[in-house]
Amino acid sequence: MDTLDLAPVAGVLTRLFDEAATADGALMAQVADGWGDGDPVAEILAREAVDYRGLYHGFAANYLNVSAEFGQFLYVCARARQARNVVEFGTSFGISTIYLAAALRDNGGGRLVGTELEPTKARRAMENLAAAGLADLVDVRVGDALETLRDDIEEVDLVLLDGAFSLYLPVLHGLEHRLRPGALVVGENASGDYLRYVRDPRNGYRSVALPFDAGRGNELSVRTA
């Protein structure tokens, strides 16, 4: 059995998914009923264009987490890539971080650099990682990813983009010179300029849309340059 199926990781993930369902229930119902023009990603992008820091401060109590299926996918990607160095944009309360850190543990060790705009979320994420026995593998940096991911990043095997949608492409550009050949880049709720960029082979990626969590624009890209 791997780390995901064992205590304490399995129990912590069960608790966090229960907490997320409670914390985000009203927001998810609002999205399901139609938010703004009916396209939640477009609505969030429009709000981010005005003030992305303020927008996500308003979501400070929300988990905005990946699904269990998506988490399993992240784990499989990190194991298949035999990842040692992972970067995560958008740590939130640490659900996706736990899946990735568990993969690092089962790969024999490594380092995950996460970044989170909200200090309270970053603190809670580290508490959750400690409860899962994975905190020693993770460095969660507090602040804007365009600043926190600028320095002290080793060659990267896998990147998860799961923060402010409008920053996916700028964050990727900032990391590109550190991506190993064959590095995986996972974009959750990816759209617009980001998708056009990674789907153009001239930019050094081969990219496919993921067939689960339908309608959310999830994308897997491999660095081919």
ZIMO-V788303 format. One record per pair of residues at least 24 apart in sequence whose ideal C-beta (glycine too) atoms are under 6 Angstrom apart, sorted by the first residue. I is the first residue (numbers start at 0). GAP is how many residues later the second one is. If there is no record, write none. Layout:
[[I GAP] [I GAP]]
//
This chain:
[[1 104] [2 99] [2 102] [2 103] [3 98] [7 124] [7 125] [8 93] [8 123] [11 119] [11 120] [15 79] [19 43] [19 45] [22 39] [22 40] [23 38] [23 39] [26 35] [40 148] [40 150] [43 121] [44 120] [44 121] [47 116] [47 118] [51 112] [55 61] [59 58] [62 29] [62 30] [63 28] [64 30] [65 30] [66 146] [68 143] [69 143] [70 28] [73 25] [73 26] [74 24] [74 28] [76 107] [77 25] [77 80] [78 24] [80 76] [80 77] [80 103] [81 25] [82 74] [82 75] [83 26] [83 73] [84 26] [84 69] [84 71] [84 72] [85 26] [85 72] [86 26] [86 69] [86 72] [87 26] [87 72] [88 26] [88 56] [88 72] [88 74] [88 82] [89 72] [89 73] [90 25] [90 34] [90 49] [91 29] [92 28] [92 31] [92 32] [93 31] [93 34] [93 35] [97 34] [100 33] [100 36] [100 37] [103 33] [111 25] [111 26] [112 26] [113 26] [114 26] [114 30] [114 33] [114 34] [115 24] [144 26] [148 25] [152 25] [154 25] [155 27] [156 26] [157 26] [158 26] [159 26] [160 26] [161 26] [167 26] [168 24] [168 25] [168 28] [178 44] [182 40] [183 38] [184 36] [185 34] [186 32] [187 30] [188 27] [188 28] [189 27] [189 29] [190 26]]
//
